[in-house]
Amino acid sequence: MTGMEVLVIGGGPAGVSAALEMARGGLNVTLCEQGPRLGGAIHRQPDDPARRLRVPRAQRRRWRTLAEALSMSPVEILCRHMFAGVEGSGAVLLEDRASGRIVTRRPAALVLALGGVERVTPVPGWQLPGVVTVGGLQVMMKSTGRAPEGDILIAGSGPLLLAVAAQLTALGKAPVAVLERSTGPLSLRAVAGLIRAPAYLWEAAGYLSRLIRAGIRLQRGASVRSIAPAGNRLSVTIVDNIGLERRLVVDRVALHDGLLPNGNGTAAAPAGPFTVLAGDCREVLGGVAAIADGRLAGQAVLAKLGLAGSDSAGSAATLQHERRTQSALNTLFDYSGGDAAQLPDDTVICRCEGRTLGQLRALLAADDRVSAREIKLNGRFAMGACQGRFCAEWVAAYVASQRDGQPPQVAEIVGSRWPVKPVSVSAFVERHPSSPSE
Amino acid sequence: MTSAGQTFLFDGMAIPFASNETIAMALDRAGIRTFGSGQGSSAGRYFCGIGACQACIVSVDGTRMEACLTPARKGLQVARIASVLP
């Protein structure tokens, strides 16, 4: 043991893998996870071990290997500790949710493995209760081992739509429809890329055969145009590949348009510790790559601190292989959302504060050319509690589509101040026992 | 694990929950989809499930927390958060 302390944020595959690599190299590692259990989104553990959602065997094995190594390692694990940011003096701030207090650490290095966030492109009504992300729907199933109540519509684009539709079907609750926006043909490049990754093809074949057996049709070229309340349910207007509209009344709508790196809080802090990003928050490449990337992040820290790590060639090759597979896979989908010009003015863009597309259009119509910072400070887009995680990328793309010149950068709109997430002021206050005179 | 009579209070109403379950999952199973009045037209509700969107913030024993990340515990006082106008 060198006694040098390092901190890992995020208990998914990238974070656990980085923690193990650094512990093997002789560092004193603390692993922080915001939720009550480790696993991240991909390896989320069930509330009741007897009620476990079935996942592909290779995926289950990967987590078991990591979890067993972790249980035999000296890594200190802190669950329900939220990463609040790196403050001016370089201290890392964590919010301990059990005690409601801020914990301060000054590690020699910091690995951020914050995962990804889902992209969801706005449609009228996407802010209504009952509308969830496809990943959010999957969290419900992985946690409870049950299908959520009610009729479910799945829409957007990406392989996750298929996976979640198949998982719902396996739980006896087939979705009423699965709408895949993309109409793109299978390109030679995509085929060539996927043939190198038979595990993905095998997984997809499993999902598809389950859907086919259940009589569920994947409607390509179809998308959600709008969602409106209908009593306790949701009335969804769907447009198909030839522009015909129809209406479906359901209990839940699950939306998803691909994944984005969770970049909030990853900007370099001038006085902060040596920091490395690992996994989907650095580059969205999925669970296999996250393990390799975590190892590489751990090795980068060990090298920086003058310690020897294991050989990096294998991890780098894995990363390269997964990058090729993901880019082939991505050509099959359309993550751009619908035509923004067709969205009505009252479409909510900022889900936190209900800021609308009409308000964004008015901001852009002003005589003075609005800067990236003004989009947030004057327009209040990315100003709300989620700090732009679900609107900043779309707003940046929309602004870029509306005018010439330098497009606004997402990082510039969002800014890089701590806290990364809302923290109660009381968490910073040391409460002493009150004296009788108070 | 089905719970025998474990409940927390949501705006004064007893909500049953299973061991290790989050507040968000227990509320959903109780048929509650609106977790607060939120801001603008955006009511409090479950959305991303991973603590990123902040849409499911509720008051837990007086402190604002994501319902999707917070384990339910017997006797917790959970409340909808009143509307805040920007």
Interface residues (C-beta under 8 A of the other chain):
Chain A: Q34 G35 P36 R37 A41 D47 D48 A50 R80 M82 R97 G100 G115 V117 E118 Q127 L128 P129 G130 V131 V132 T133 G135 G136 L137 Q138 V139 M140 S143 T144 P148 E149 N262 V348 R351 C352 E353 G354 R355 R380 M383 G384 A385 C386 R389 F390 K421 P422 S424 S426
Chain B: M1 A18 S19 N20 E21 T22 M25 D28 R29 G31 R33 T34 F35 G38 Q39 G40 S41 S42 A43 G44 R45 Y46 F47 C48 G49 I50 G51 A52 C53 Q54 A55 I57 T63 R64 M65 C68 L69 T70 P71 P86
